Amino acid sequence: RSNKPFHPGRLQKLLNDAQNSVNELSTLVRSKGIMWLATEEGWLSSVAWSHAGHLFSFEWAQTWWTNVPKDEWPDEVSKIIEDNTWSEEYGDRHQEIVLIGLQMNKDAVRKALDMTLLTDEELSSEVWKKSHYVAVAENEPVIVVAEPKGY
């Protein structure tokens, strides 16, 4: 779980390498959850993460509650705030992914995923909020984002 978004290029490299059995994630057999992708679209909506074997699937999911007027929130949003997944700056945007693996080194997997998050400097620059989603070829495991210069 993290309250920083994934850098799309670094995440794609990590997942591509996992497909080729060359990193910590190659021991994963199943994973699923929601993620926050550092794109203009990711600022608006969460991304559903689903993975089994060597197949990764990502699709835009629900709008982050922080983008919905408070008078339209259902009661469950209060629970999100109580569960400490709410941040004053980013609302309910976060990563929450369950990972299942064989002989998985949890610390190494966590570190590898953490390395794909935006750095504090990248996060504060807000350049990432202007990047856009671009679909990749079918043989690629993850979505990619066109990155503006300096990102």
Order of alpha helices (4+ residues) and beta strands (2+ residues): alpha-beta-alpha-beta-beta-alpha-beta-alpha-alpha-beta-beta
